Amino acid sequence: MQAVPQFAPVPLQARWLVDRRHDLLSTVGGLGASLALMALHVLGGVSGPPLWWAWVLLLDGPHLFATVSRTYLDSRERKTRSHLLWGSLGWFAAGPTVFGLSVLVGQRWPFAVFVTLAALWAYWHVVRQHYGIMVLYQRKAGEKDAWDRRLDSLTLYEGLLAPFVAFALTHPGARRRLGLPAEPTWETAVAHACFALVLTVVGVLATRQVWRWRTGRGVNGPKLLMLGAALGLTSLVFWPSVSRRMDFLMFTVAVTAFHNVQYHGIVWFFHRNRYHAAGVDRAAFGWAPRVSQRFILYALCGLAFTVAYRTLGCGMGVHPGCGAFDTKVALGGSGLTLRDFMEGFIWGFALHHYFLDQYIWRVRRDAGLNQDLKLGTATT
């Protein structure tokens, strides 16, 4: 009988998305930003509103501008994605429309449901970005094992969603917003099960990495670093003994700051390759190359954009710590005021961003995006 040939496993080539320095600034730097804001609040006693404003002005608002800079300010994008870009502006009408419905029926609950769903989409948006960056690391390393990719996805989704469910079911502020009774009963057992599930799936992933290393298949270190940072931060933020010491306002700050820094890192790398590579005709892209000539200019444009749209909400008392005008006059029997109307409109900036991001980062379908992110040839 002829012997069956034995082939040594081909190890993957673990790679950084950009380079070691850039990726560590995005991952470790993003994690550090979230932890620093948490530490100032929990350990330093700094109240939520000033930290919220620092996060909004320096990270969150500018990350919305980052999307604008690579879409509406890019003349080629405006031409090729015209229906998407202009049609997506309809999200600014979502909040005012639901507000009008609540006033019309004389009930507050339609608008309350809108705000709750918007907040849930905000967290899902963060989860999906972490997933997208994980996939970029997989593609960079040439990972093709279907079992490993499924395990990565399971670990990420379980690790980010299970602690959030535990928090929503047990934290007093979250329960109040969801209309649940003040004190949890069976929900406590569910919360414990959620964290046990995270520990289990992380254990399985760790075991798989040991097996890969021992069999010569290689371990994707940059991907695991990003995954560990995201899961570790989420478990810490929503861990009961920590979450009880945080203002409800700070949960959005702590979870999203990491996401903001990561997003800036990806967009800045995209700008460098698309608009400022050697031989690129910058005039063909309109304003996008101009606002991304220097990082300081890009940052100042993001700050100006944030101040402009947040000033609208601040003047109507939507944001914490400010509010020059709010009539406090209930409209109809709904109990809503002009402040609520402005809150619904301000949510449009975030909802528009969440929606648009679902379409402009599809690396499997966009050969140009693959080139701009240095991922190689796109596949269908």
Protein Blocks (a to p, Z undefined) as FASTA:
>chain_A
ZZdddddddddddddfkbmmlmmmmmmmmmmmmmmmmmmmmmnopafklmmmmmmmmmmm
mmmmmmmmmmmmmmklmmmmmmmmmmmmmmmmmmmmmmmmmmmnopaklmmmmmmmmmmm
mmmmmmmmmmmmmmmmmmmnopabfklmmmmmmmmmmmmmmmmmmmmmmmmklmmmnopa
fbdcklmmmmmmmmmmmmmmmmmmmmmmmmmmmnonopafklmmmmmmmmmmmmmmmpmk
lmmmpcfklmmmmmmmmmmmmmmmmmmmmmmmmmmgghiafklnojmlmmmmpmklmmmm
mmmmmmmmmmmmmmnomaghiafbcghpaehjnopafklmmmmmmmmmmmmmmmmmmmmm
cmklmmklmmmnonojadZZ
